[in-house]
Amino acid sequence: MGLHFPYGHVDSTLRDLAGQAEGFGRSALGGLNGDVYCVTTLNDDGPGSLRDGCRKGEPLWIIFEVSGTIELSSYLSVSSCKTIDGRGQRIKLTGKGGLRLKECQHVIICNLILQGGRGNDVDAIQIKPKSQHIWIDRCTLSDYADGLIDITRESTDITVSRCHFVNHNKTMLIGGDASNTGDRCIRVTVHHCFFDGTRQRHPRVRFGKVHLYNNYMRDWGIYAVCASVESEIFSECNIYEAGHKKVAFKYLNEKV
């Protein structure tokens, strides 16, 4: 039958990626209806940079004509209707920030490496507040100062798929704190991801509805999945391979 790759039928094209998401983020269109923007420099800012494309107000399908590392001087804010498409190149983001999706919708992030970000409260991908229709696909995330993916403050309809999480503590947070009851709207799908020795939060959930399926969680340091205040987690066809720590599921009692 031969080797089958996910989305192999669309990876030979560009915009056919849009609409391929499964789960709650399946409506994410990214920059489907916009022009193609070519990243031509690894500079943090300026003409032809990733930051310059992400800040523009119109829909854009962002591709890369270069490979290498982009050293961020601060969070890189992604505006609505953007696809950051790293297919065909090796793009690593590091430095003093990650990607920030603030009050935006219809964003697709594909085939990026986010590694080694430092600074106060620096997440690799921070989704808050009130962002929706987001798809994060085939990214590798590791070794950030705070979280790898944080989804909080009424952000919803999000899919995280086929990502590799490694060398990190607080991996994925869904729902910010027990006082933010607006997070009851959160819906997230996480599928075909590899949590590779990360310590905890695969994910940690407050309030939200989360569907986990076909993920592989190995050798966590504290627990695999944590549910707390009013959360709903459907775990389906996942592999939980414990190492020294045997607690796969943990419940924390928090008051609203």
C-alpha positions in Angstrom: 0.0 0.0 0.0 3.0 2.3 0.5 3.7 5.0 3.1 0.8 7.4 3.7 1.4 11.0 4.9 -1.3 13.2 6.6 -2.7 15.6 4.0 -0.5 14.1 1.4 -3.2 14.8 -1.2 -3.0 18.6 -0.5 0.7 19.1 0.4 1.7 19.4 -3.2 -0.5 22.5 -3.4 -0.7 25.5 -1.3 -4.1 26.7 -0.2 -5.8 23.3 -0.2 -4.5 22.9 3.4 -7.3 25.2 4.5 -10.3 23.2 5.6 -8.3 20.0 6.4 -8.5 20.5 10.2 -10.4 18.0 12.3 -12.4 18.7 15.4 -13.3 22.0 16.9 -10.9 24.0 14.7 -12.2 22.6 11.5 -13.6 26.0 10.3 -10.2 27.7 10.4 -9.6 29.2 7.0 -6.4 31.1 7.7 -5.4 33.3 4.8 -7.3 31.3 2.2 -8.9 34.4 0.6 -5.9 36.6 0.6 -2.7 37.1 -1.3 0.5 35.2 -0.9 3.1 37.0 1.3 6.7 35.7 1.0 9.0 35.9 3.9 12.4 36.8 2.4 14.5 37.6 5.5 15.1 36.1 8.9 15.2 39.5 10.5 12.9 40.1 13.4 11.1 43.0 11.7 11.1 45.1 8.5 10.1 44.5 4.9 9.9 40.8 4.0 9.9 39.7 7.6 7.4 37.3 9.3 6.4 40.0 11.8 5.7 42.4 9.0 3.3 40.0 7.3 1.6 38.9 10.5 0.7 42.5 11.5 -1.0 43.4 8.2 -4.7 43.8 8.4 -5.7 41.9 5.2 -5.9 38.1 4.8 -2.5 36.6 3.8 -1.1 33.2 3.1 2.4 33.5 4.5 5.2 31.3 3.0 8.9 31.3 3.4 11.6 31.7 0.8 14.3 31.2 3.4 15.1 28.6 6.1 16.7 29.3 9.5 16.2 30.9 12.9 14.2 34.0 13.6 15.4 35.6 16.9 12.3 37.4 18.3 12.8 40.6 20.3 9.3 40.3 21.7 6.0 38.5 21.2 5.0 38.3 17.5 1.4 39.2 17.2 -0.6 37.4 14.6 -3.7 39.2 13.2 -6.9 37.6 11.8 -7.0 35.6 8.6 -3.4 34.5 8.4 -1.8 31.2 7.5 1.8 30.9 8.6 2.9 28.0 6.3 6.3 26.6 7.0 6.0 23.6 4.7 9.1 23.1 2.6 11.4 25.1 4.9 12.9 24.7 8.3 11.8 27.8 10.3 12.7 28.1 14.0 11.4 30.9 16.3 13.2 31.6 19.5 14.4 34.6 21.5 12.3 36.9 23.8 8.8 35.9 22.6 6.6 33.4 20.9 3.4 33.8 18.8 0.6 35.8 20.3 -2.9 35.3 18.9 -4.9 38.1 20.6 -8.6 38.8 19.7 -8.1 37.2 16.3 -9.9 34.5 14.2 -9.1 32.2 11.3 -5.4 31.5 11.9 -3.5 28.5 10.7 0.1 27.8 11.9 1.8 24.9 10.2 5.3 23.3 10.3 7.2 25.7 12.6 9.7 25.0 15.3 9.4 27.1 18.5 12.3 26.5 20.9 14.1 28.2 23.7 12.0 31.4 24.2 12.9 33.3 27.4 11.3 36.1 29.4 8.6 36.8 31.9 5.4 34.8 31.1 6.7 33.9 27.6 4.7 31.1 25.9 5.6 29.5 22.6 2.0 30.1 21.4 -0.3 32.2 23.5 -4.0 32.3 22.4 -6.0 34.9 24.4 -8.4 36.6 24.7 -11.4 35.8 22.6 -9.6 34.2 19.7 -11.4 31.6 17.6 -11.1 29.3 14.6 -7.4 28.4 15.1 -5.5 25.4 13.8 -1.9 24.6 15.0 -0.5 21.7 12.9 2.7 19.8 12.6 4.8 22.1 14.9 7.6 21.2 17.2 7.6 23.1 20.6 10.1 22.9 23.4 11.9 24.6 26.2 10.0 27.9 26.7 10.0 30.0 29.8 6.4 29.4 30.6 4.0 27.3 28.6 4.2 25.8 25.1 0.5 26.4 24.2 -1.8 28.4 26.4 -5.5 28.7 25.4 -7.4 31.0 27.8 -9.7 34.0 28.2 -12.7 32.8 26.1 -10.7 31.6 23.1 -12.4 28.7 21.4 -12.9 26.4 18.4 -9.2 25.4 18.2 -7.4 22.3 17.0 -3.9 21.2 17.8 -2.7 18.3 15.6 0.4 16.3 14.8 2.6 18.4 17.0 5.7 17.3 19.0 6.1 18.5 22.5 9.5 17.9 24.2 11.9 19.1 26.9 9.3 21.1 28.8 7.4 21.4 32.1 4.0 23.2 31.7 3.1 21.9 28.3 -0.5 23.0 27.5 -2.9 25.0 29.5 -6.6 25.3 28.5 -8.6 27.7 30.7 -6.7 30.3 32.7 -7.9 30.3 36.3 -10.9 29.3 38.4 -12.3 32.9 38.5 -12.6 33.3 34.7 -16.0 31.7 34.2 -16.1 33.0 30.6 -13.9 30.1 29.7 -16.9 27.9 29.8 -17.1 28.5 26.0 -13.7 26.9 25.3 -13.7 24.0 22.9 -10.4 22.4 21.9 -9.4 19.2 19.9 -5.9 17.7 20.4 -5.1 14.8 18.1 -2.1 12.8 16.8 0.3 14.7 19.1 3.5 13.3 20.7 4.1 14.5 24.3 7.7 13.3 24.6 8.8 13.2 28.2 7.2 16.6 29.0 6.4 16.9 32.8 2.8 17.8 32.9 -0.3 19.4 31.3 -1.1 17.2 28.4 -3.3 19.2 28.8 -4.4 20.9 32.1 -8.0 22.0 31.7 -10.4 24.4 33.4 -14.0 24.9 32.2 -13.3 23.9 28.6 -14.6 20.9 26.6 -11.5 19.0 25.2 -11.4 16.0 22.9 -8.1 14.1 23.0 -7.6 11.3 20.5 -4.8 9.3 18.9 -2.1 11.1 21.0 1.0 9.4 22.5 2.1 10.5 26.0 5.3 9.1 27.2 7.3 9.3 30.5 5.7 12.4 32.0 7.2 13.8 35.2 4.1 14.6 37.3 0.9 13.6 35.5 -0.4 13.3 32.0 -3.8 15.0 31.9 -5.4 17.2 34.6 -9.0 18.2 34.9 -10.3 20.8 37.3 -13.3 23.2 37.7 -16.2 22.3 35.4 -14.0 20.8 32.7 -15.0 18.0 30.3 -12.3 15.8 28.7 -13.0 13.0 26.3 -10.0 10.8 26.0 -10.2 8.4 23.0 -7.6 6.0 21.6 -4.6 7.6 23.3 -1.5 5.9 24.4 -0.4 6.6 28.0 3.1 5.1 28.6 4.1 5.9 32.1 7.7 6.1 33.3 8.6 6.7 36.9 5.4 8.6 37.6 2.3 6.5 37.2 -0.5 9.1 37.6 -2.0 9.4 34.1 -5.2 11.4 35.1 -5.4 13.9 37.9 -8.3 15.9 39.2 -7.8 19.2 41.1 -10.7 20.5 43.1 -11.0 24.3 42.6 -13.8 26.6 43.5 -15.3 29.1 41.0 
